[in-house]
C-alpha cells in the first residue's frame, strides 16, 4: 500500500474538516484526482492441499493430526 496515498487521504480529510465544518479556510486545496487511490496487487491464495501439506508431512508419529471437521 502506498504511504503517499494514505498521507494524501489524511491531509485531504483534515483540510476538508477545516474548510467545511470549522470554516478556518475557504476551500480545500487538495484537488489532485486519484492521489489517494491505491491499486495493490492481489495476494496469492493457498489451495486446500497446500494448507494441509505441512501437517501431512509431520505424520502420525509427530503427534499432530489433520483436522477432521467439527466434532461434538
N, C-alpha and C positions, 0 to 999 in steps of 0.2 A: 504494500500500500504506500502511496506517495505521501511523504511527510509534508511536502509543499502544498498538496491539495487539502490536507487536513488543516494546515495552518491558514490557508486562504479561507476555508469554510468558517473557522473560528473567528478570524478577523472580520469577515463579512457579517456574521451574526452579531458581533459586538457593535459594529458600526450601524447595523440595521436597528438595534435597540436604541443607540444614541440618536439616530435620526427620527425614528417613528415614535417610540414610546417616550423617551426623555426629551426629545426636541433640542438636544445640545448642538447638533449640526443640522444644516438644512437638507442635506441629501447624503445618501450612502455613496462614497466614491468607489466602492468595489463593483466594477461593472464588466469584468473580463468574463465573457461567456465560456463555460466549460472549464474554468480554472479550478473549480472544486470537484470536478468529476474524476473518478478513478475507474480504471479498467484492469482489475487484477487478472492474472492468468488462473485458469481453473486448476484446482488441486487434484492430484491423482487419487483415485478411489481404489481400495483393495478389493479383490474378489473374495468370496467366502473361503475358497481354497487357500488363498494367501493368508487369511486371518487364522485359520486352524493349522496351517503348516508347522509353525513352531511348537505347538502342543503335540502334534503327531510325531515330530522329531524326538521329543523327550521320551516317548514310550511309557509303558505302564510301570517300568521299574523306577522311573524318576518320581513316582508318587503323584504325578499330575494326570488328570483325566480330562478328556474332551467333554465340554458341556453337552448334555443330552436334552436340553429343553427344560421347561418348568416341571418341577416335581412338587407334589403337595403332600 
